[in-house]
Amino acid sequence: MAAIVSRVVEACVFKIAQGKPAYLLLKRSEKDNLYPGMWQLVTGSMHDGERALDAALREFREETGMTAKRFWVVPFVNSFYVPVTDAVHLCPVFAMEVGEETVVTLSHEHQAYCWCSFEEAKQQLVWPGQRYAVELVHEYIVGGQEAARLLSLQV
């Protein structure tokens, strides 16, 4: 029977630039063994005993060098299956807003970044779960619906 694990978190980072949302995508290093050169959201592993929201903030800082202005839990848990380990992974998803002038400082895990429109982000992302996460962030959090207030967390 496949194990169900939750050791990975994902974060959709955005900024409002000239009145429009821009979403941060990171391009994995070509030297990485897993999905080299793939565009993705901030993604990382939880440390033993670490809460998912703490892991999301830590991975965000480690992978981008930025600090969040605002922080939300996204009403979605991404999932994927790894056949090598026969495990179903459940990934809590978070959203972070940064200032328009915030500078990205990449970690060694990534070779490039881009700020994309909603449509560009959906086209660049490989995995359907990450595309769906951006859709939810765009509609419910960036769009200013009641969910944004209800899902807000303290940074």
N, C-alpha and C positions, 0 to 999 in steps of 0.2 A: 504494500500500500504506500502511495506517495506521501511523503512528509509535508506538512504545511509549516512554513517558516516565515518569519518577518524580521529580516536583518537589513533591508535596504530602504532608503528614503529617497524621495524625489522632490525637487522644488522648482517651481515656475517663477522665475525672476522677471520683473518688469519695471519699466520706468515710464513716466509720462513726459514725452519730449515734444515740444511745440503743440501741446494740446492733444497729442495722440499717443496711444500705448505702443511701446516697443518691448519685445520679448527677447531675453538673453538666451542664446544657444551656444553651447560649448562643443568644439570639435575635438574628439578624443585623439590622443597622440598616435602617430603612425607606429610607434614602438610598442604600443599596448598589445597584449595578447588577445584581449577580448574586444572585438568590434573596432579595430583600429580605423581612425579617420571618420568615424560616425558622428553626426551631429546629435546632441542630446540636451536635455534639461540638466540642471545640477542634480547629480545622482551619487549616492555614496552609501557606505555600510555603517551600521550602528556598532558602537563598541559594546562589549559585554556590560549589561546593567544600565546602559544609556537609554533614556527615553527617546522616542522617535522625534519629538519636536526639538530636543536638544541636539540630536544628531543632524537634523536638517539645518539648523543654524550653524553648527560647527562645519559641516561639509560646505555650506554656502560660503562661509568665511575662508575656509582652506582653498576652495577651488576658484574663488573670484577675488579675494582680498577686500571685499566690500562689507559694509554694515547695512543692515536693513532699516528703513524708516518705519515700515509697517510689516506685519507678519500675520498670516492667516492659515488655518487648516482648510484644505480643499475638501468638499464633500465627495471624495472619491478615493478608493484604495486600488491602485494599479496592481495587476497580477501577471505573473508569467511562470512558465514551467521550465525546469532545467532537467533534461533527460539524463545527463551524466550522474546527477545526484538523486534523481527521482524525487524532486522536491518542487512543490508549488510555492512560489514566493508571493507574499502580500506586501505591497509597498505603500505606506501612507504618503500622501501628497500634500505639499505645503505651497504657499505663495509668499513672495517677498517683494515689496516695493522698495526701490532705491531712488536716490535723487537724480535729477536729470544730468547733472555734471559729474556723477560718480565715476571713478576710474576703475576699470577691471584690471586686476593683476592675476594672471593665470598661474595655476600650479603646474608641476611637471606632468600631470595627468592629461593636460590638454595642450593643443598646438595653436588653436585659434578660437576666436569668439566672434559673434555678430549680434547686433541688435536688429531684430526683424519685426516687420508688421505681423499682425495676426495671421494673414494669409500666407506670408512667406514662412513663418514658423511652422505652420501646419504642413507645408510642402517639404520643408527640410527634415522634419523629424521622421525617423524610420518606424518607430513603434506606435501602433494605434493607441495604446494607453497613454502615451505622452502627448499625442495629438489631442486626445479627449481631455486630458488635464488642462491643456492650454485653452481649449474651448470653454471649459467650466470657469477658469480664471477670467477669461475675457468677458463672459456673459454675467457671472454672478459677483465677481469681486471688482474688476475694472469697470464693469457696467454699472456699479453702484447699487445693485439690488439689495434688499433687506438682508440677504445672506452674508454680504460683506460685513455688516455690523455684527451679526450673530456669530460669525466664524473668526472674528478678530482675536488675536493672541497678543500678549505682552512681549515685546522684544527684549 
